[in-house]
Amino acid sequence: MTPTPVLSQITPSRRALLGGAITLAAAGALSACSGPDGSSRNENTLRVVYQKTAAFQQLEHVLTKAKEEYEASQSTVAIELVPIEAEQDSYFTKLALMNGSPDTAPDIIYEDAFQIRTDVAAGYLRPIDEYVATWEEWNMFLDSVKDVGKGDDDKLYGISLGTDTRGIFYNKKLFAQAGLPEQWQPTTWDDILQTARTLKTALPDVIPFNMYASKAFGEGTSMQSFEMLLYGTQDTLYDTDTKKWVTGSQGFKDALTFLKTIYDEGLAPGLDIALDTNIGSRIATELLPQGKVAMCVDGSWLPGGWINGDNAWPQWEESIGYAAMPTQNGKKPGFTSMSGGWTLAMGSQTKNPQAAFDFMAVALNKDNALKYYTENSLIAVRSDIAEMEEYLTCNSSFEFFSSLVQYTHFRPATPDYSRISGSIQIACEDVVSGGASPEEAAATYDKSLVGIVGDDMVQAA
């Protein structure tokens, strides 16, 4: 593995250069979207837009393979791969900019499932029901994920690329140095805090515990931190029976208080790291592999980046253990998780929808899906792959993260969710940066929520 600089060597100027590189990559991507005359679309060229980061290159590998296979199968349509090199929120922003113009809009989009309803409402996506109706491999997809890509009009817009769960990764070697057990499973939030305090005392140069809490990390902060906590309380964000959003819940304040505690006590990264726009990649590719972080809440896809590729970490299985995220006070079912997933979706501006779907079908076929599930450590959503020995034995973390499905929750699938998620991120960052108390941040969130959905769409906890 190529040596990477330790945390103290990553200077502000280095981070500025990284940020500049991301900006230039995005500008290049947008420029690459123009047709031969600088403005028009070309029905013989399909533009595929997707996310790429230092820690996430598996999709590009699969799309490159699918491009070669698709172009070899016919001679009239070419595939243009356009990566947006950015973390999640910046990816959404740059993708929205591209979708805002017919000249730059993608034909095929790497689309987070929670964004589908929002992007359908914005007119960015085209329904694909007529194409999947005659696609034999659609029957291989689990019924439970077939609705993931639907809009409010019940039409299908995206096809699942796999799903995931979230749990706690911990470094067994650091635990041993701190006198903690190699096999560790907290049963309450207090267990996590006590373990983090033990690590801080025994290993003062190590960050005991990471939970994302910045606006810069976007949806990752909402889903991988705040909602992992909230759904372990007695409360929820959204009442699925009344279809109203919840205000004033104690669970909301308790989740913020937990984040404030780990940051106030120095159990979490300093703000110079926590607010870094590249915090996700740094945790996965630098801080965990270098033993600079002892525990973190993150997604089941992390080991996929360690098995091979630019960020390979051959020793990861010797160092990393897993634990389920406990509920706040051990209330049944005892643990919680969050699941999401991304899709391939068709852009509304495509001039060649049949060719666009044909490419999607190649990218999602059995061989390419197996490659993506295994390299990205995803939970299979195709029944013909879920039982394959090649899939089940390729990654020792699959069994643990698949076991979390029984505890998992999903984000509210409403067009308003992305804006509400933004308000959650503001509350989290305000609390950990000292800008507001949990009570103040929760009150600000409630006010913002009412502003987004209206008085008639909220209810008191």
N, C-alpha and C positions, 0 to 999 in steps of 0.2 A: 504494500500500500504506500502510495506517495506520502511522505511526511507532510503534515499540515502544521501551521504555526500554532503555538499555544495561545490561550486567550489574551494574555498580557501583550503579545506581540501584534495583535490586530489593532492597529492604530486608527484614529479617526480618519486620517488621510487615506488609509487602505479602504475603509468602509465607504469613503466618498468615491473612490475609484470604482468600487463594486457597484455603487448606486449609479454612477455614470455609465458603467458598462451595461447595466440593465436598461437605462434610458435609451442608449444607442441601439441596443438589440431591438427594443420596441419600435424605435423609429425605422429601423431596417425592415422590421416585419410589416409595418404599415406601408412603407415604400414598395415592398415586394408585392403588395396586394394590387397595385395598379395593373391594368391590362397593358397590352403592347402599345396602345395609343395613349397611355397615361391615364385613362379614365374609364374606358368601357369594359364590361365583363366579356368573357369568352366562354361559350358553352362547351368548348372542347378542352377547357382547363378547369379542373375542380380545385378550389382552394380549401385546404384542410387546416383549421386553426386550433392550436392546442397549447397547453401549459408545459413549460420546461423549467426546471430549477437545478441547482447543483445536486440536490438530493432526489430529484424526480426526473429521470430520463427514460424510464421503462416504456412509457407510452410512445415516445419518439422511436424507440427500437421496433415496436410492433407496427407502427404506422409506416415506417420505412420498409419493413418486410411486406406489408400489405400493398404499398405503392408498387413495389417490384412485381408482385404477383398479379395485381390488377392490370398494370400496363403491359405485362407479358401476355395477358389473356385477350387483349384487343389492341387496335392500333389507332383509334380515333380520339380518345380522351386521355389527357395527361393529368397527373396529380401534382399539385404544388403544395408542399408541406411548409406551413408558416408557424414556427414556434413563437410563443410570447414568453420571453424569459423573465418571469416575475413571480413573486409570491402571490398567494391566492387573491387578496383584495385588489392588488394592482392588475392581476390577470383579468378580473371582472371589469375593471375600469377600462382597460385597453380593449378588451373584447367588445364592450358597449360602444366605444368610439368607432371600431371597425363596423359594427352592425348599424351604426347611425347613417352610413352612406351606402347606396346601392353599389358604388364602385369598389368599396373595400369590404363589403359584407362577405363572410365566409359561406361556402357551399356546405361544408360539414364542420361541426363545432364540437369540441370537447366541453360538455356542458354539465355543470353540477346539477344534480337532480332537483335541489331545492330552488334553483333559479328558473326552472322550466316555466312554471306558472307566470312568473314575472316577465320572462322574455316572450312568452306567448301573448301576454297582454300588450307588450310593446310592439308586437308584430314582427319579431325577429326570427320566428321559427315556422316551419311548414309541417303540417301533419303527414304522417307516413303510414297510416292505417292501410291504404290500398296496396302498399308494397309488402308489408309484413304478411298480409293476407295470403300471398302466394309464395312466401319464403318458408321452405320446409323446416329450416333450423330454428325458427321461432318456437316450435313445439319443444325444443330442448331447454328453453328458459323456464325457470321456476315460476309458477303462477304468482307467488308472493312478490315478485319483482316486476311483473309485467305492467303494473299500474304506476311504477315509479316515474315513468316518462310521460305520464298523461297530464294534460292541461285541465282547467276548470270545465272545458267543453266536452270532457271525456274522450277527446281524440288523443292519439299517441303521437308524441313528438320526439322522444328519445329512447334509446335502447341501452339497458344497463351494461356497464363494463365490469361489474363486480361490486360486491359490497364489503363492508368493513365493520370492525368493532373497536372499542377503545378500552385501554386498561393502564395499569401502572407498570412501567419498565424499571427495573432496579439492577444496580451493579453488585453482583454477589461478592466480588473480590473486595469492594469497598465496604460492604456490610461486614465481611469477615474481619477486616482491619478495625472496624468500630465495635467489634464484639457482638454484632447482630447475627441472627440465624440466617443460614443460606436459603432455607425454605421459609418464606415470609408471606403472610397474608393478613393485612389489617382488617379489623371487623368494624371499626368506627373511624370517623374523621380524627378523633383524638389519638387513635393509634398511629395515624400518619404523622400527626404533629409531634408526638413523643419520639418517634423514630427519626424524624428530621432533626429534632433538637439533639438527640444522641449523636447523629452524624456530624452536626455542626461542632459539637464539643470535641469529638475524637479526631475529626479531619477538617481543621479550620480552613484549609485551602480548597476544599471541595464545596460546590454548590449542592446543598442537601436535596433540594426538591424543585422541580420546575412545573408550574402551571402557567399557560399563556394568559396574559392579562392586558395586552396592548391593542389599541385601535389598528396599529399597523399590521397585526397578524390577522385582523379581520374575522372571518367566520370561524377560523381556528380558535380564537379566543371565546367566541360564543359557544361553540359546540364541544370543543375538547377540554374546556375548563369550566366555564360557568354552568352549562347545562349538565355536565357530568356531576356537578355538585347539586344543582337545583333538583334534578330528578332523583336524588338520594334523600331528599326531604319529603315532607308530606304534601308539598305543593307542586304546581305545574305552571307552565307559561300560558297554556291555552286549554280551555275546557272543550273537549271534542264533542261533548253531548250538547252543550248550549251554543257551541261555535263562537264563544266569546273569549277575549283575552283577559287574563287575571291581573288585577292590581292589588298592591298593598299586602302581598303575602310575606309571612315570616320567613319562609324558605328562601325567597329572593334576597332578603337582608342577610340571612345566615350564610348563603353562598358568597356574598360579597365580603362578609366578615371573615370567612375562612381565607379568602384571597388576601385581605388586608393583613391578617395575622402572619401568613408566611412571608409576606414582603416586609412588614414592619419588624419582624424578628430576625431578618437576615437569613431566613431559611430558603429563600428563592433567589434568583439572579438579581444583581444590581440593575438599576434602571437603564444603565448604558447598554446592557445586554437585552433586558426585557423589552425595551422599546425599539430595538434594532429591527428594521424592516425584514432582515434576513434571519430572524431568530429561529424560525422553523428549521431551516437548512443547517444552521450552526449547531443546534441541539443534535440533529441526526448525524451530521457528518464530522463534527469536531468535538463537541463537549462530551457526549456520551462515549464515543470510541476512545477519547483521550482520558477518560476517567475523571473529568472535571465536573460532571453532574452525577449524583448518586441515584436519584429517582426522578421520573417524570411521567406525567400522564400524556399518552400519545396514542397513535393509531396502529392498527395491526399491520399496516403496510411497511413500517420501519425496517424490519429485517430484510425485506426485499432489496433495499439499497445496500445492505451489508454483504449479501451473498456473492455478488459479483458487480462488475462495472467500475466506474471511476472512484466510487467511495467504498470499495470492498473492504470488509473488516473480517478477515478469516477467523479471528479468535472470538467472534461475538457470542457464540453459543457457550463458551467457557466463562463469559463474564455476565451475561444478561439473564436475569430471572423475570418472571411475570407475576403480577398479582391483580386480582379483580378490584375494581374501585368499590369500597364499601359504601353502604348508605350512611347517612349522617350519624345515627345512633345504633346502627345494627338492625334497624327495622326490616322485617321480611319484605322482599325475598333475600335481603342481606347485601346484595350487590347491585350495581347499576352499570350501564354502558350506553353508548350512543352509536347509532349506525347511520350511515349515509351512503353515498356512492355517486359516481359520475356516469354520464351517458355519452353516447355519440348521437348527435341530433342534426337535423337537416336545416340549413338556413333558408329563410323565406325568399331570398333574392336569387336563389340558384336558377339558372336557365336550363339545367339538364337534370331534373329530379330523378329520373330513372338511373342515370349513370351515378349520381350521388348515392342513391341507395345501394346500387351494385357494389360500390367501393365500401360502403358501410358493412355490407354483408361479408365481404372478404376480410375486413379488419376484425369482424366479430365471429368468424368461422371457428370451428373446433380447435384447429391447430394454433391459430393466433390468440384465441381466448385462453387456451392452456398456457401459452407463453406469457401472456399478460398476467394471469392469475398467479403463476408461480414466481415470476420475476418481481412482481409488485406486492407479493404476499396478500392477495385478496381472497376473500371467501367466495368460492365459485357460485355463480348463479345459473350455470348450465348443468342440468342433471346428468348429462353424459360425461361431464368432467369431474363433478363432485365425488364420484365413486372410483375414479381412476387411481391406480396405485402410483402412477407417475406423479399425480397431483398430491396425493396424501402423504407421500414420503419425501417430497422435495424440500420441505421447510418444517423444522421441528416446532415452530411457533403456531402452526395451523390448528393443532388440536386445542391448544389453550384458547386462542382467540375465537375459534368456532364455538367453544363452550360458553362464551359470553352472549351468544345470540339470545339465550333464554332470558337475559336480564335487560335486553337493549330497549332503547327508546328511539323515536324518530322525531325530527323537527316538524313543527306545524307546517303543513304544505299549503300555504296560502300566498297569494301574490304580495301581501304586505310583509311577509316574513323577513326579507332581506333588509328592509328599512328598520324593522323592529330589532333585528340582530345588530344593526349599527348602533342603536341606542343602548343595547346591552354592552357592546364593546366600550362605549363612552363611559358607562357606569363602572366597568371593571378598571379601566385605566385611571379614572378619577380617584377611585378608592386606593389603588396601590401606589399612586404617585402623590397621595396626600392632598389631593384637590377637594375631596369630599369625604364625609363619613359614609358608612354603608346606608344609614337612614336617609341622609341627604341625596345620595346617588340613586337610591330606590325611588325616592319621591320625584326626582328629576326624570327618571325612566317612566314612571307612571304618567307624568304630564306629557312627555313625548309620545307615549303610547296612545293616549287619548287624541293627541294631535294627528297621529297617523291614521287611526282606524275610526275615530269618532266615539262620542259618549255612548251610543247605543250598542257598541261592539265590545264593551269592557264590562267586567263584573268584579266586585270586591271579593277577595279571598275569604 
